[in-house]
Amino acid sequence: MPSKTTPRHQFPFWGTTLTDPPPEFARLRREEPVALVELPTGDHAWLVTGYHEVRQVLSDQRFSRAAAAAPGAPRLRPVPPDATSILSLDPPEHSRLRALVAYAFTARKIAGLRPRIQELTDTLLDELVAKGSPGDLAQGFAIPLSMAVICDVLGVPGDDREQFRQSVDTALSLVPSDAGKLVAARTALHDYLASLVSAKRLEFSGDVLSVLASDHDGERLTFEELLTFGSTLLTAGYHTVAAAIVNGTLALLLRPAELTRLRESPQLITTAVEELLRFTPGAVSGGTIRVAIEDVELGGVTIRRGEAVIPSTTSANRDRCAFSDPDSLVLDRPFDRGNVSHVAFGHGVHHCLGANLARLEMRVAIGSLVRRLPGLSLAVPVDELAWNPNTMIRTLSAMPVTWQRAATEE
């Protein structure tokens, strides 16, 4: 039976800055790495903050995503997760679906997107520079870039992208009173994707949805599987990547020496992106909720069958048990084989399928910003930056910056 213990903490922790996790995470890692919390819905969950405990949750199939999507399960958001999404499935159902979609995200296929991502990046930076300093790196660059890339990947026509953006923005709300709007946004996405998938099945156009709609080794995704996967990929590929670009750039702007170092040593961009992913908090929960399907011992606590668990990757990525000097940004921190890896993309069977696409977008976007906008800096004091704490993703709603005119533009 679920625990009747009264939680001592309200979660999420909202914090006061965008580049540092809320201080409650550090305190819980020291004192209570598996802590009972109350969620905005009134449900309870065990918040897991230590690196090794988080990895255990992410890899242990006794902590079920499917159970978390079942009717009546504890939840963080105003409406339950989509039970048909790949994010809400356990093996063997998850294994089958992932095998069918993974071939569309091979390293070779993702690398082939680099020219298009660079083209989109250059176009947006050309427009930003043409308008003159100051400019908005959130609304004028990161958000339209991530939306354009994921819509290109899915094969969404340009005229429909603003509708997509508005629906996804609404679908990520954490405010309980927004439940009706959230359901309406999900319905709008579902209806649009239904018409799009139908078109892809009739005419192959080379994009990911077309590929996924085709037979693969004698198997194919069902119509509903295509719909839910397209919606999942759109949401993840838009908001999370835009936030990673904005938050990563902000972390560099607040550390001018590191920004200069990256400008002078552009070959650092690969490890720099990995470090920025580790260092900058994104999702307010830092991990996707799961439900125990049997009693499990975790960090000295017995998680009872039916109880919810939130593995906070945000907290785990700042755990000094895993990373030396975890609260410092180290652009050449080694993440290669043999070293501890960050968990920004998760771990285990639900490791982010689009991780390599997100990495590529960040490398191109941040590398191009650093190269093309000399003297890049915030146009307002950091405490005047605006961000919305009531959504699943912590990021700026606007990021005003200034830069120097390049010599070639004089």
C-alpha positions as a LaTeX table, in Angstrom:
\begin{tabular}{lrrr}
\hline
Residue & $x$ (\AA) & $y$ (\AA) & $z$ (\AA) \\
\hline
Met1 & 0.00 & 0.00 & 0.00 \\
Pro2 & 1.24 & 3.56 & $-0.69$ \\
Ser3 & 2.84 & 5.40 & 2.23 \\
Lys4 & 0.65 & 7.60 & 4.40 \\
Thr5 & 3.63 & 9.72 & 5.48 \\
Thr6 & 3.00 & 13.46 & 5.21 \\
Pro7 & 5.48 & 15.13 & 2.82 \\
Arg8 & 7.63 & 17.94 & 4.20 \\
His9 & 8.38 & 19.51 & 0.81 \\
Gln10 & 6.37 & 21.14 & $-1.97$ \\
Phe11 & 7.64 & 20.29 & $-5.47$ \\
Pro12 & 8.66 & 21.61 & $-8.00$ \\
Phe13 & 11.22 & 23.93 & $-6.42$ \\
Trp14 & 11.12 & 27.13 & $-8.46$ \\
Gly15 & 14.50 & 28.63 & $-7.54$ \\
Thr16 & 15.67 & 32.15 & $-8.24$ \\
Thr17 & 18.05 & 31.76 & $-11.18$ \\
Leu18 & 18.05 & 29.97 & $-14.50$ \\
Thr19 & 21.63 & 28.77 & $-14.54$ \\
Asp20 & 21.62 & 27.12 & $-11.11$ \\
Pro21 & 19.25 & 24.47 & $-9.80$ \\
Pro22 & 17.12 & 25.46 & $-6.79$ \\
Pro23 & 19.20 & 25.14 & $-3.58$ \\
Glu24 & 16.76 & 22.57 & $-2.17$ \\
Phe25 & 18.31 & 19.95 & $-4.45$ \\
Ala26 & 21.77 & 20.29 & $-2.87$ \\
Arg27 & 20.33 & 20.11 & 0.63 \\
Leu28 & 18.30 & 17.01 & $-0.18$ \\
Arg29 & 21.30 & 15.28 & $-1.77$ \\
Arg30 & 23.15 & 15.76 & 1.53 \\
Glu31 & 20.33 & 15.05 & 3.96 \\
Glu32 & 17.48 & 13.19 & 2.24 \\
Pro33 & 18.36 & 11.89 & $-1.24$ \\
Val34 & 14.99 & 10.12 & $-1.46$ \\
Ala35 & 12.40 & 12.56 & $-0.08$ \\
Leu36 & 8.62 & 12.55 & $-0.07$ \\
Val37 & 7.15 & 15.64 & $-1.79$ \\
Glu38 & 3.74 & 17.07 & $-2.58$ \\
Leu39 & 3.02 & 17.96 & $-6.22$ \\
Pro40 & 0.88 & 20.82 & $-7.64$ \\
Thr41 & $-1.91$ & 18.29 & $-8.23$ \\
Gly42 & $-1.96$ & 17.38 & $-4.52$ \\
Asp43 & $-0.47$ & 13.95 & $-5.24$ \\
His44 & 2.64 & 12.69 & $-3.45$ \\
Ala45 & 5.88 & 11.34 & $-4.94$ \\
Trp46 & 9.37 & 10.35 & $-3.85$ \\
Leu47 & 11.87 & 12.86 & $-5.21$ \\
Val48 & 15.23 & 11.24 & $-5.99$ \\
Thr49 & 18.18 & 13.67 & $-6.11$ \\
Gly50 & 21.45 & 11.67 & $-5.93$ \\
Tyr51 & 23.26 & 10.70 & $-9.13$ \\
His52 & 23.54 & 6.99 & $-8.45$ \\
Glu53 & 19.98 & 6.71 & $-7.13$ \\
Val54 & 18.65 & 8.57 & $-10.18$ \\
Arg55 & 20.45 & 6.20 & $-12.54$ \\
Gln56 & 19.01 & 3.25 & $-10.61$ \\
Val57 & 15.47 & 4.58 & $-11.08$ \\
Leu58 & 16.06 & 5.24 & $-14.77$ \\
Ser59 & 17.37 & 1.71 & $-15.40$ \\
Asp60 & 15.21 & $-0.35$ & $-13.01$ \\
Gln61 & 12.10 & $-1.66$ & $-14.77$ \\
Arg62 & 10.30 & $-1.96$ & $-11.44$ \\
Phe63 & 9.82 & 1.80 & $-11.75$ \\
Ser64 & 7.24 & 1.89 & $-14.52$ \\
Arg65 & 6.36 & 4.65 & $-16.97$ \\
Ala66 & 3.26 & 2.76 & $-18.07$ \\
Ala67 & 1.98 & 2.60 & $-14.48$ \\
Ala68 & 2.50 & 6.37 & $-14.21$ \\
Ala69 & 0.18 & 6.87 & $-17.19$ \\
Ala70 & $-2.55$ & 4.64 & $-15.80$ \\
Pro71 & $-5.84$ & 6.18 & $-14.61$ \\
Gly72 & $-5.61$ & 7.42 & $-11.03$ \\
Ala73 & $-1.80$ & 7.34 & $-10.86$ \\
Pro74 & $-0.04$ & 10.21 & $-9.05$ \\
Arg75 & 0.88 & 12.95 & $-11.49$ \\
Leu76 & 2.83 & 16.19 & $-11.65$ \\
Arg77 & 0.84 & 17.97 & $-14.36$ \\
Pro78 & $-2.85$ & 18.90 & $-14.56$ \\
Val79 & $-3.66$ & 16.05 & $-16.96$ \\
Pro80 & $-2.27$ & 12.49 & $-17.07$ \\
Pro81 & 0.45 & 11.50 & $-19.54$ \\
Asp82 & $-0.57$ & 10.09 & $-22.92$ \\
Ala83 & $-0.62$ & 6.35 & $-22.24$ \\
Thr84 & 0.13 & 5.57 & $-25.91$ \\
Ser85 & 3.27 & 7.72 & $-26.13$ \\
Ile86 & 6.66 & 6.00 & $-26.39$ \\
Leu87 & 7.53 & 7.89 & $-23.19$ \\
Ser88 & 4.73 & 6.05 & $-21.37$ \\
Leu89 & 5.53 & 2.50 & $-22.45$ \\
Asp90 & 7.53 & $-0.24$ & $-20.75$ \\
Pro91 & 9.27 & $-3.17$ & $-22.44$ \\
Pro92 & 8.36 & $-5.15$ & $-24.45$ \\
Glu93 & 5.92 & $-2.63$ & $-25.99$ \\
His94 & 8.50 & 0.15 & $-25.68$ \\
Ser95 & 11.23 & $-2.03$ & $-27.21$ \\
Arg96 & 9.13 & $-2.78$ & $-30.29$ \\
Leu97 & 8.22 & 0.85 & $-30.89$ \\
Arg98 & 11.74 & 2.15 & $-30.27$ \\
Ala99 & 13.19 & $-0.39$ & $-32.68$ \\
Leu100 & 10.79 & 0.80 & $-35.37$ \\
Val101 & 11.67 & 4.48 & $-34.97$ \\
Ala102 & 15.36 & 4.29 & $-34.05$ \\
Tyr103 & 16.54 & 3.81 & $-37.65$ \\
Ala104 & 15.23 & 7.29 & $-38.48$ \\
Phe105 & 17.64 & 8.75 & $-35.86$ \\
Thr106 & 20.92 & 7.01 & $-36.64$ \\
Ala107 & 24.12 & 9.01 & $-36.27$ \\
Arg108 & 24.50 & 9.06 & $-40.05$ \\
Lys109 & 20.99 & 10.40 & $-40.65$ \\
Ile110 & 21.38 & 13.09 & $-37.99$ \\
Ala111 & 24.80 & 14.15 & $-39.34$ \\
Gly112 & 23.14 & 14.61 & $-42.74$ \\
Leu113 & 20.96 & 17.35 & $-41.23$ \\
Arg114 & 23.92 & 19.60 & $-40.40$ \\
Pro115 & 23.87 & 21.65 & $-43.65$ \\
Arg116 & 20.17 & 22.45 & $-43.25$ \\
Ile117 & 20.57 & 23.33 & $-39.55$ \\
Gln118 & 23.51 & 25.59 & $-40.44$ \\
Glu119 & 21.46 & 27.22 & $-43.19$ \\
Leu120 & 18.56 & 27.94 & $-40.82$ \\
Thr121 & 20.99 & 29.24 & $-38.19$ \\
Asp122 & 22.74 & 31.56 & $-40.63$ \\
Thr123 & 19.44 & 32.91 & $-41.94$ \\
Leu124 & 18.18 & 33.74 & $-38.45$ \\
Leu125 & 21.50 & 35.34 & $-37.49$ \\
Asp126 & 21.49 & 37.37 & $-40.71$ \\
Glu127 & 18.04 & 38.69 & $-39.77$ \\
Leu128 & 19.14 & 39.39 & $-36.20$ \\
Val129 & 22.22 & 41.30 & $-37.32$ \\
Ala130 & 20.25 & 43.21 & $-39.97$ \\
Lys131 & 17.82 & 44.48 & $-37.32$ \\
Gly132 & 20.77 & 45.66 & $-35.27$ \\
Ser133 & 21.84 & 45.44 & $-31.66$ \\
Pro134 & 20.17 & 44.88 & $-29.22$ \\
Gly135 & 18.28 & 41.77 & $-30.27$ \\
Asp136 & 16.34 & 38.94 & $-28.65$ \\
Leu137 & 18.15 & 35.60 & $-28.76$ \\
Ala138 & 15.10 & 33.74 & $-27.45$ \\
Gln139 & 12.28 & 34.95 & $-29.70$ \\
Gly140 & 14.56 & 35.99 & $-32.56$ \\
Phe141 & 16.84 & 32.97 & $-32.71$ \\
Ala142 & 16.62 & 29.92 & $-30.43$ \\
Ile143 & 12.84 & 29.45 & $-30.49$ \\
Pro144 & 12.33 & 29.84 & $-34.26$ \\
Leu145 & 15.44 & 27.74 & $-34.93$ \\
Ser146 & 14.32 & 24.78 & $-32.85$ \\
Met147 & 10.79 & 25.01 & $-34.25$ \\
Ala148 & 12.06 & 25.16 & $-37.84$ \\
Val149 & 14.39 & 22.19 & $-37.36$ \\
Ile150 & 11.83 & 19.88 & $-35.79$ \\
Cys151 & 9.19 & 20.89 & $-38.33$ \\
Asp152 & 11.69 & 20.20 & $-41.13$ \\
Val153 & 12.43 & 16.81 & $-39.57$ \\
Leu154 & 8.73 & 15.96 & $-39.34$ \\
Gly155 & 7.80 & 17.52 & $-42.68$ \\
Val156 & 5.43 & 20.16 & $-41.28$ \\
Pro157 & 4.63 & 22.90 & $-43.85$ \\
Gly158 & 5.85 & 26.39 & $-43.00$ \\
Asp159 & 2.38 & 27.92 & $-42.85$ \\
Asp160 & 1.37 & 25.59 & $-40.01$ \\
Arg161 & 4.34 & 26.15 & $-37.69$ \\
Glu162 & 2.96 & 29.04 & $-35.65$ \\
Gln163 & $-0.13$ & 26.97 & $-34.85$ \\
Phe164 & 2.16 & 24.17 & $-33.70$ \\
Arg165 & 4.16 & 26.53 & $-31.54$ \\
Gln166 & 1.10 & 27.91 & $-29.74$ \\
Ser167 & $-0.31$ & 24.44 & $-29.09$ \\
Val168 & 2.95 & 23.08 & $-27.69$ \\
Asp169 & 3.46 & 26.14 & $-25.48$ \\
Thr170 & 0.04 & 25.58 & $-23.94$ \\
Ala171 & 0.54 & 21.83 & $-23.58$ \\
Leu172 & 3.52 & 22.34 & $-21.25$ \\
Ser173 & 1.67 & 24.32 & $-18.58$ \\
Leu174 & 1.97 & 23.25 & $-14.93$ \\
Val175 & $-0.90$ & 25.43 & $-13.68$ \\
Pro176 & $-3.81$ & 23.21 & $-12.51$ \\
Ser177 & $-6.39$ & 25.75 & $-13.73$ \\
Asp178 & $-4.95$ & 25.41 & $-17.26$ \\
Ala179 & $-6.13$ & 21.79 & $-17.58$ \\
Gly180 & $-8.88$ & 22.69 & $-20.05$ \\
Lys181 & $-6.52$ & 24.68 & $-22.26$ \\
Leu182 & $-3.97$ & 21.87 & $-22.08$ \\
Val183 & $-6.48$ & 19.27 & $-23.25$ \\
Ala184 & $-7.61$ & 21.58 & $-26.08$ \\
Ala185 & $-3.98$ & 22.06 & $-27.16$ \\
Arg186 & $-3.38$ & 18.32 & $-27.19$ \\
Thr187 & $-6.54$ & 17.82 & $-29.24$ \\
Ala188 & $-5.48$ & 20.45 & $-31.77$ \\
Leu189 & $-2.07$ & 18.78 & $-32.17$ \\
His190 & $-3.69$ & 15.37 & $-32.53$ \\
Asp191 & $-6.13$ & 16.55 & $-35.19$ \\
Tyr192 & $-3.46$ & 18.32 & $-37.22$ \\
Leu193 & $-1.02$ & 15.41 & $-37.02$ \\
Ala194 & $-3.79$ & 13.03 & $-38.10$ \\
Ser195 & $-4.19$ & 14.92 & $-41.36$ \\
Leu196 & $-0.42$ & 15.19 & $-41.79$ \\
Val197 & 0.20 & 11.48 & $-41.20$ \\
Ser198 & $-2.57$ & 10.59 & $-43.65$ \\
Ala199 & $-0.82$ & 12.68 & $-46.30$ \\
Lys200 & 2.57 & 11.08 & $-45.55$ \\
Arg201 & 1.12 & 7.61 & $-45.99$ \\
Leu202 & $-0.17$ & 8.55 & $-49.42$ \\
Glu203 & 2.97 & 10.31 & $-50.66$ \\
Phe204 & 6.54 & 9.74 & $-49.43$ \\
Ser205 & 8.39 & 13.05 & $-49.01$ \\
Gly206 & 11.63 & 11.99 & $-47.34$ \\
Asp207 & 11.02 & 13.47 & $-43.88$ \\
Val208 & 10.94 & 11.45 & $-40.65$ \\
Leu209 & 7.15 & 11.04 & $-40.59$ \\
Ser210 & 7.25 & 9.73 & $-44.16$ \\
Val211 & 10.02 & 7.29 & $-43.24$ \\
Leu212 & 8.17 & 6.13 & $-40.15$ \\
Ala213 & 4.95 & 5.71 & $-42.13$ \\
Ser214 & 6.69 & 3.26 & $-44.45$ \\
Asp215 & 7.29 & $-0.45$ & $-43.96$ \\
His216 & 10.53 & $-1.38$ & $-42.18$ \\
Asp217 & 11.63 & $-5.02$ & $-42.33$ \\
Gly218 & 8.04 & $-6.04$ & $-42.87$ \\
Glu219 & 6.67 & $-4.01$ & $-39.93$ \\
Arg220 & 5.19 & $-0.56$ & $-39.68$ \\
Leu221 & 3.84 & 1.78 & $-37.05$ \\
Thr222 & 0.10 & 1.95 & $-36.61$ \\
Phe223 & $-1.70$ & 5.19 & $-37.38$ \\
Glu224 & $-2.12$ & 6.00 & $-33.67$ \\
Glu225 & 1.54 & 5.21 & $-32.96$ \\
Leu226 & 2.57 & 7.64 & $-35.69$ \\
Leu227 & 0.35 & 10.33 & $-34.21$ \\
Thr228 & 1.63 & 9.99 & $-30.67$ \\
Phe229 & 5.26 & 9.71 & $-31.73$ \\
Gly230 & 4.98 & 12.80 & $-33.94$ \\
Ser231 & 3.45 & 14.77 & $-31.07$ \\
Thr232 & 6.11 & 13.57 & $-28.63$ \\
Leu233 & 8.95 & 14.40 & $-31.00$ \\
Leu234 & 7.53 & 17.82 & $-31.77$ \\
Thr235 & 7.21 & 18.78 & $-28.12$ \\
Ala236 & 10.62 & 17.43 & $-27.11$ \\
Gly237 & 12.41 & 18.73 & $-30.18$ \\
Tyr238 & 11.01 & 22.23 & $-29.91$ \\
His239 & 10.85 & 23.42 & $-26.32$ \\
Thr240 & 13.68 & 21.45 & $-24.79$ \\
Val241 & 16.18 & 22.32 & $-27.52$ \\
Ala242 & 15.23 & 26.01 & $-27.54$ \\
Ala243 & 15.64 & 26.08 & $-23.76$ \\
Ala244 & 19.00 & 24.33 & $-23.96$ \\
Ile245 & 20.30 & 26.90 & $-26.48$ \\
Val246 & 19.02 & 29.88 & $-24.47$ \\
Asn247 & 20.09 & 28.56 & $-21.06$ \\
Gly248 & 23.46 & 27.40 & $-22.34$ \\
Thr249 & 24.16 & 30.75 & $-23.97$ \\
Leu250 & 23.10 & 32.55 & $-20.78$ \\
Ala251 & 25.52 & 30.43 & $-18.74$ \\
Leu252 & 28.33 & 31.53 & $-21.07$ \\
Leu253 & 27.32 & 35.19 & $-21.02$ \\
Leu254 & 27.45 & 35.17 & $-17.22$ \\
Arg255 & 31.01 & 33.78 & $-17.44$ \\
Pro256 & 32.81 & 36.05 & $-19.95$ \\
Ala257 & 36.11 & 34.23 & $-19.53$ \\
Glu258 & 34.52 & 30.96 & $-20.65$ \\
Leu259 & 32.79 & 32.69 & $-23.54$ \\
Thr260 & 36.13 & 34.11 & $-24.67$ \\
Arg261 & 37.75 & 30.73 & $-24.28$ \\
Leu262 & 35.16 & 29.11 & $-26.54$ \\
Arg263 & 35.52 & 31.89 & $-29.12$ \\
Glu264 & 39.29 & 31.46 & $-29.18$ \\
Ser265 & 39.13 & 27.64 & $-29.15$ \\
Pro266 & 36.08 & 26.70 & $-31.26$ \\
Gln267 & 37.18 & 23.05 & $-31.24$ \\
Leu268 & 35.89 & 22.94 & $-27.67$ \\
Ile269 & 32.28 & 23.15 & $-28.87$ \\
Thr270 & 31.65 & 19.39 & $-28.59$ \\
Thr271 & 32.69 & 19.06 & $-24.95$ \\
Ala272 & 31.31 & 22.53 & $-24.18$ \\
Val273 & 27.82 & 21.45 & $-25.28$ \\
Glu274 & 28.00 & 18.33 & $-23.10$ \\
Glu275 & 29.05 & 20.47 & $-20.12$ \\
Leu276 & 26.30 & 23.01 & $-20.78$ \\
Leu277 & 23.77 & 20.17 & $-20.88$ \\
Arg278 & 25.03 & 18.94 & $-17.52$ \\
Phe279 & 25.33 & 22.37 & $-15.96$ \\
Thr280 & 22.12 & 24.17 & $-16.97$ \\
Pro281 & 18.80 & 23.08 & $-15.44$ \\
Gly282 & 15.98 & 22.57 & $-17.92$ \\
Ala283 & 12.80 & 20.77 & $-16.89$ \\
Val284 & 11.54 & 21.95 & $-13.50$ \\
Ser285 & 11.16 & 18.35 & $-12.35$ \\
Gly286 & 14.42 & 17.23 & $-13.91$ \\
Gly287 & 12.93 & 13.84 & $-14.67$ \\
Thr288 & 9.79 & 12.00 & $-15.78$ \\
Ile289 & 7.53 & 10.53 & $-13.11$ \\
Arg290 & 7.39 & 6.75 & $-12.64$ \\
Val291 & 5.36 & 4.42 & $-10.41$ \\
Ala292 & 6.74 & 1.40 & $-8.55$ \\
Ile293 & 5.11 & $-1.86$ & $-9.59$ \\
Glu294 & 6.55 & $-3.67$ & $-6.56$ \\
Asp295 & 8.31 & $-2.69$ & $-3.34$ \\
Val296 & 11.85 & $-1.42$ & $-4.04$ \\
Glu297 & 14.67 & $-0.36$ & $-1.72$ \\
Leu298 & 16.18 & 2.91 & $-2.91$ \\
Gly299 & 18.69 & 5.08 & $-1.06$ \\
Gly300 & 17.74 & 3.60 & 2.30 \\
Val301 & 14.00 & 4.11 & 1.69 \\
Thr302 & 11.40 & 1.48 & 0.86 \\
Ile303 & 9.33 & 2.62 & $-2.12$ \\
Arg304 & 6.00 & 0.83 & $-1.90$ \\
Arg305 & 4.12 & $-0.59$ & $-4.84$ \\
Gly306 & 1.90 & 2.13 & $-6.34$ \\
Glu307 & 4.00 & 5.03 & $-5.10$ \\
Ala308 & 5.37 & 7.61 & $-7.55$ \\
Val309 & 9.05 & 8.42 & $-8.01$ \\
Ile310 & 10.61 & 11.45 & $-9.73$ \\
Pro311 & 14.28 & 10.91 & $-10.68$ \\
Ser312 & 15.71 & 14.44 & $-10.88$ \\
Thr313 & 18.35 & 14.47 & $-13.58$ \\
Thr314 & 18.81 & 18.19 & $-12.91$ \\
Ser315 & 19.92 & 17.41 & $-9.38$ \\
Ala316 & 21.95 & 14.34 & $-10.35$ \\
Asn317 & 24.01 & 16.39 & $-12.79$ \\
Arg318 & 25.23 & 18.56 & $-9.89$ \\
Asp319 & 26.11 & 15.69 & $-7.54$ \\
Arg320 & 29.70 & 15.88 & $-6.32$ \\
Cys321 & 29.62 & 12.11 & $-5.81$ \\
Ala322 & 29.73 & 11.86 & $-9.61$ \\
Phe323 & 31.40 & 15.10 & $-10.81$ \\
Ser324 & 34.36 & 17.02 & $-9.46$ \\
Asp325 & 33.58 & 20.69 & $-8.77$ \\
Pro326 & 30.02 & 20.17 & $-10.08$ \\
Asp327 & 28.89 & 23.77 & $-9.60$ \\
Ser328 & 31.58 & 25.13 & $-11.92$ \\
Leu329 & 31.27 & 25.33 & $-15.70$ \\
Val330 & 34.24 & 23.42 & $-17.15$ \\
Leu331 & 34.08 & 23.55 & $-20.94$ \\
Asp332 & 36.62 & 20.77 & $-21.45$ \\
Arg333 & 35.20 & 18.45 & $-18.79$ \\
Pro334 & 35.78 & 14.91 & $-20.12$ \\
Phe335 & 32.65 & 12.91 & $-20.85$ \\
Asp336 & 34.29 & 10.30 & $-23.06$ \\
Arg337 & 34.37 & 6.56 & $-22.40$ \\
Gly338 & 35.59 & 5.67 & $-18.94$ \\
Asn339 & 34.31 & 8.87 & $-17.32$ \\
Val340 & 30.99 & 9.51 & $-15.62$ \\
Ser341 & 28.39 & 10.77 & $-18.11$ \\
His342 & 25.71 & 13.34 & $-17.44$ \\
Val343 & 22.06 & 12.29 & $-17.42$ \\
Ala344 & 20.56 & 15.29 & $-19.20$ \\
Phe345 & 19.20 & 12.87 & $-21.82$ \\
Gly346 & 18.21 & 10.27 & $-19.27$ \\
His347 & 19.57 & 6.74 & $-18.95$ \\
Gly348 & 18.42 & 3.21 & $-19.68$ \\
Val349 & 15.68 & 2.20 & $-22.11$ \\
His350 & 14.16 & 5.69 & $-22.15$ \\
His351 & 17.42 & 7.47 & $-23.03$ \\
Cys352 & 16.37 & 10.33 & $-25.31$ \\
Leu353 & 16.00 & 9.12 & $-28.89$ \\
Gly354 & 16.65 & 12.64 & $-30.22$ \\
Ala355 & 19.79 & 13.25 & $-28.15$ \\
Asn356 & 22.12 & 13.44 & $-31.14$ \\
Leu357 & 19.80 & 15.87 & $-32.95$ \\
Ala358 & 19.69 & 18.13 & $-29.89$ \\
Arg359 & 23.48 & 17.99 & $-29.58$ \\
Leu360 & 23.91 & 18.91 & $-33.24$ \\
Glu361 & 21.52 & 21.87 & $-32.99$ \\
Met362 & 23.30 & 23.18 & $-29.89$ \\
Arg363 & 26.75 & 22.83 & $-31.46$ \\
Val364 & 25.71 & 24.66 & $-34.62$ \\
Ala365 & 23.65 & 27.32 & $-32.83$ \\
Ile366 & 26.01 & 28.19 & $-29.97$ \\
Gly367 & 29.12 & 27.82 & $-32.11$ \\
Ser368 & 27.64 & 30.21 & $-34.71$ \\
Leu369 & 26.55 & 32.73 & $-32.06$ \\
Val370 & 30.02 & 32.84 & $-30.56$ \\
Arg371 & 31.68 & 33.16 & $-33.96$ \\
Arg372 & 29.36 & 35.68 & $-35.57$ \\
Leu373 & 28.48 & 38.01 & $-32.68$ \\
Pro374 & 31.68 & 39.41 & $-31.17$ \\
Gly375 & 31.29 & 41.14 & $-27.85$ \\
Leu376 & 28.05 & 39.27 & $-27.18$ \\
Ser377 & 26.60 & 40.26 & $-23.80$ \\
Leu378 & 23.29 & 40.76 & $-22.00$ \\
Ala379 & 21.51 & 44.02 & $-22.79$ \\
Val380 & 19.86 & 44.18 & $-19.34$ \\
Pro381 & 20.94 & 43.22 & $-15.82$ \\
Val382 & 20.49 & 39.51 & $-15.21$ \\
Asp383 & 17.84 & 40.12 & $-12.54$ \\
Glu384 & 15.65 & 41.84 & $-15.14$ \\
Leu385 & 15.48 & 38.82 & $-17.43$ \\
Ala386 & 11.93 & 37.50 & $-17.78$ \\
Trp387 & 11.07 & 33.83 & $-17.45$ \\
Asn388 & 7.89 & 31.87 & $-16.82$ \\
Pro389 & 8.08 & 29.48 & $-13.85$ \\
Asn390 & 4.69 & 27.90 & $-14.60$ \\
Thr391 & 5.76 & 25.60 & $-17.42$ \\
Met392 & 7.59 & 22.28 & $-17.54$ \\
Ile393 & 10.71 & 23.87 & $-19.06$ \\
Arg394 & 12.66 & 26.57 & $-17.19$ \\
Thr395 & 13.88 & 29.14 & $-19.69$ \\
Leu396 & 13.72 & 32.81 & $-20.62$ \\
Ser397 & 10.71 & 34.23 & $-22.42$ \\
Ala398 & 13.05 & 36.92 & $-23.81$ \\
Met399 & 16.84 & 37.24 & $-23.90$ \\
Pro400 & 17.91 & 40.77 & $-24.95$ \\
Val401 & 21.57 & 40.92 & $-25.96$ \\
Thr402 & 24.00 & 43.34 & $-27.54$ \\
Trp403 & 27.04 & 42.69 & $-29.70$ \\
Gln404 & 29.70 & 44.58 & $-31.62$ \\
Arg405 & 29.50 & 45.11 & $-35.35$ \\
Ala406 & 31.97 & 42.78 & $-37.05$ \\
Ala407 & 34.76 & 44.38 & $-39.05$ \\
Thr408 & 33.44 & 42.80 & $-42.27$ \\
Glu409 & 30.12 & 44.62 & $-41.74$ \\
Glu410 & 31.61 & 48.10 & $-41.34$ \\
\hline
\end{tabular}
